[in-house]
Amino acid sequence: MKKWWETCLVAFSMYSRIPVPQVAWNDENMKYAVCAFPLIGLVIGFLEWIWSAVAAHAAFSPSLRAAVLVVIPILVTGGIHLDGLLDTADAEASHLDRERRLEIMEDSCSGAFAIICCGAYLLLFFGVFSQLPHERMPQLLMVFLISRSLSGYALLKFDKAKESGLLKTFSDAAMNYRASRILTGFLAGAALVLILTAPGPGFAACIAAGLCFFIYRRRSYKIYGGITGDLAGAFLCLTELAMAFCLAVF
């Protein structure tokens, strides 16, 4: 029990800004840290649900409700995944070779394409949340769980573009076989809940997630020779947007 608790603390200290007790990162508590990654999605989903309920009860405007829904994931994660999306946007827009793109991703400065991408992404999510009714909040919770389960599974199974970095560190430390089974369980359970509670939108959202996962692997291998932390962040952001879009419009 202590080991699982420390594993959760490692995951939350890395992938969120939620204050948690600090523990040493060692081989034991990092074996299943990737399995605790979806739990952060559950926290985000519950906070979104609570805020939506408050907004509905207080009769807040749809724009205020949507704006806070957009901001909550960024506050919880510290923008770590959005940062990956923006670094990827700059690299993709460069149309340069693999090595140069990887260098652009590591550059701490944001280029024009990153800023444009950030504005477009936040605007689209604002529009999606403006359209998403409060009754869809349980399904939205599953979206944050599925995106992180897929991201964790990719971390375990996909080739890495670099031999260094936090993504590589977590991948090397993970108990690959058991961790992948746990993440598969999370993924199957969340997808089942999504489809059973909202058959049409839920099925569409699952298809969207599958397409994003396929494109993520295909493009990462073709252009970069594997995945990086920034590509993983971009995948997570775009998958959540695509799934939420399906829930809002179907």
C-alpha positions in Angstrom: 0.0 0.0 0.0 2.8 2.4 0.8 4.5 1.6 -2.5 1.3 2.4 -4.4 0.9 5.6 -2.4 4.4 6.7 -3.2 3.8 5.8 -6.9 0.8 8.2 -7.0 2.8 10.9 -5.4 5.5 10.6 -8.0 2.9 10.8 -10.8 1.1 13.8 -9.3 4.4 15.7 -8.6 5.5 15.2 -12.2 2.3 15.7 -14.2 0.3 18.1 -12.0 0.7 21.2 -9.8 -1.4 19.7 -7.0 0.7 20.0 -3.8 1.6 16.5 -2.6 4.2 15.2 -0.1 7.6 14.8 -1.8 9.1 11.3 -2.0 12.4 10.1 -3.6 12.1 8.9 -7.2 13.5 5.4 -7.1 13.1 2.2 -9.1 10.4 0.9 -6.8 8.0 3.8 -6.7 8.5 4.6 -10.4 7.6 1.1 -11.7 3.9 2.0 -11.9 4.0 5.8 -11.9 2.6 5.8 -15.4 -0.4 3.9 -14.1 -1.3 6.7 -11.8 -1.2 9.2 -14.7 -4.9 8.6 -15.5 -5.8 9.4 -11.9 -4.8 13.0 -12.6 -7.4 13.0 -15.4 -10.0 11.9 -12.9 -9.2 14.8 -10.6 -9.5 17.2 -13.6 -12.8 15.7 -14.6 -14.3 15.9 -11.1 -13.2 19.6 -10.8 -14.8 20.3 -14.2 -18.0 18.5 -13.1 -18.1 20.5 -9.8 -17.6 23.8 -11.5 -20.2 23.0 -14.1 -22.7 22.2 -11.4 -21.9 25.4 -9.5 -22.3 27.4 -12.8 -25.6 25.8 -13.5 -26.9 26.3 -10.0 -25.8 30.0 -9.9 -27.1 30.6 -13.5 -23.7 31.9 -14.6 -23.4 32.8 -18.3 -22.3 30.1 -20.7 -19.2 32.1 -21.6 -18.0 32.3 -17.9 -18.7 28.6 -17.4 -16.8 27.7 -20.6 -13.9 30.0 -19.8 -13.3 28.3 -16.4 -13.7 24.9 -17.9 -10.9 25.7 -20.3 -8.6 27.0 -17.5 -9.1 24.2 -15.0 -6.9 21.6 -16.8 -4.2 24.1 -17.3 -4.2 25.1 -13.6 -4.1 21.5 -12.5 -1.3 20.4 -14.8 0.6 23.6 -14.8 0.3 23.7 -18.6 2.9 20.9 -19.1 0.9 19.2 -21.9 -0.1 22.5 -23.5 3.6 23.4 -23.5 4.3 20.2 -25.5 1.6 21.1 -28.0 3.1 24.5 -28.6 6.7 23.2 -28.9 5.3 20.6 -31.4 3.6 23.4 -33.4 6.8 25.3 -33.8 8.7 22.1 -34.9 6.0 21.0 -37.3 5.8 24.5 -38.9 9.5 24.6 -39.5 9.4 21.7 -42.1 13.0 21.0 -41.4 14.8 17.7 -40.9 14.4 15.5 -37.8 17.4 16.7 -35.9 16.5 20.4 -36.3 12.9 19.7 -35.3 14.0 18.1 -32.1 16.2 21.1 -31.4 13.3 23.4 -31.9 11.2 21.4 -29.4 14.0 21.8 -26.8 14.1 25.5 -27.3 12.5 27.3 -24.4 11.5 30.2 -26.6 8.0 30.2 -28.3 7.8 31.0 -31.9 5.0 32.7 -33.9 3.4 29.3 -34.8 3.2 28.3 -31.1 1.4 31.4 -30.2 -1.0 31.0 -33.1 -1.6 27.4 -32.2 -2.2 28.3 -28.5 -4.8 30.9 -29.4 -6.6 28.6 -31.9 -6.6 25.6 -29.4 -8.0 27.7 -26.5 -10.6 29.3 -28.7 -11.8 25.9 -30.0 -12.0 24.5 -26.6 -13.9 27.5 -25.4 -16.4 26.9 -28.2 -16.7 23.2 -27.4 -17.3 23.9 -23.7 -19.8 26.6 -24.6 -21.8 23.9 -26.5 -21.3 21.1 -24.0 -24.3 20.7 -21.7 -23.9 20.0 -18.0 -25.4 16.6 -18.5 -22.3 15.6 -20.5 -19.9 16.1 -17.5 -19.8 12.4 -16.6 -18.7 11.6 -20.1 -16.2 14.5 -20.1 -14.6 12.9 -17.0 -14.0 9.7 -19.0 -12.3 11.8 -21.7 -9.6 12.9 -19.4 -9.1 9.4 -18.2 -9.0 7.9 -21.7 -6.5 10.5 -23.0 -4.1 9.8 -20.2 -4.5 6.0 -20.4 -3.6 6.1 -24.1 -0.7 8.5 -23.5 0.7 6.2 -20.8 0.3 3.2 -23.0 2.2 4.9 -25.8 4.9 5.8 -23.3 5.4 2.1 -22.6 5.0 0.7 -26.1 6.2 3.2 -28.6 9.8 3.8 -29.6 11.5 6.9 -28.2 13.0 9.6 -30.4 15.6 10.5 -27.9 17.7 8.5 -25.4 17.3 11.1 -22.7 14.5 13.1 -21.1 11.8 12.5 -18.6 9.7 10.5 -21.0 12.6 8.1 -21.4 13.2 8.0 -17.7 9.6 7.1 -16.9 9.6 4.5 -19.7 12.8 2.8 -18.5 11.6 2.7 -14.9 8.2 1.3 -15.7 7.2 -2.4 -15.2 6.2 -2.5 -18.8 4.0 -5.7 -19.0 2.0 -5.2 -15.8 1.7 -1.4 -16.3 0.4 -1.8 -19.8 -2.3 -4.3 -18.5 -3.4 -1.8 -15.8 -3.6 1.0 -18.4 -5.6 -1.2 -20.7 -8.0 -1.9 -17.9 -8.4 1.8 -17.3 -8.9 2.4 -21.0 -11.5 -0.4 -21.5 -13.4 0.6 -18.4 -13.6 4.3 -19.3 -14.6 3.6 -22.9 -17.3 1.2 -21.8 -18.7 3.8 -19.4 -18.6 6.4 -22.1 -20.4 4.3 -24.7 -23.0 3.0 -22.3 -23.9 6.4 -20.8 -24.0 8.2 -24.1 -24.0 5.7 -27.0 -23.9 8.0 -30.0 -21.5 10.7 -28.7 -19.5 8.2 -26.6 -18.9 6.0 -29.6 -17.9 8.9 -31.8 -15.5 10.2 -29.0 -13.9 6.7 -28.8 -13.4 6.6 -32.6 -11.9 10.1 -32.4 -9.4 9.0 -29.7 -8.5 5.9 -31.8 -7.8 8.1 -34.8 -5.7 10.5 -32.8 -3.7 7.6 -31.4 -3.1 6.1 -34.9 -2.0 9.5 -36.3 0.2 10.1 -33.2 2.1 6.9 -33.8 2.3 7.2 -37.5 3.6 10.8 -37.6 5.9 10.4 -34.7 7.6 7.4 -36.3 7.7 8.9 -39.8 9.1 12.4 -38.9 10.8 11.9 -35.5 11.7 8.2 -35.3 9.7 7.8 -32.1 7.8 9.9 -29.5 9.1 12.6 -27.2 7.6 14.3 -24.2 6.4 17.2 -26.3 4.7 15.0 -28.9 3.0 13.2 -26.0 1.7 16.5 -24.7 0.5 17.5 -28.1 -1.3 14.1 -28.5 -3.0 14.4 -25.1 -4.2 18.0 -25.8 -5.6 17.2 -29.3 -7.2 14.0 -28.2 -9.1 15.7 -25.4 -10.2 18.4 -27.8 -11.4 15.9 -30.4 -13.2 13.8 -27.9 -14.9 16.8 -26.2 -15.9 18.1 -29.7 -17.7 14.8 -30.4 -19.5 15.0 -27.0 -20.6 18.5 -27.8 -21.8 18.2 -31.3 -23.3 14.7 -31.6 
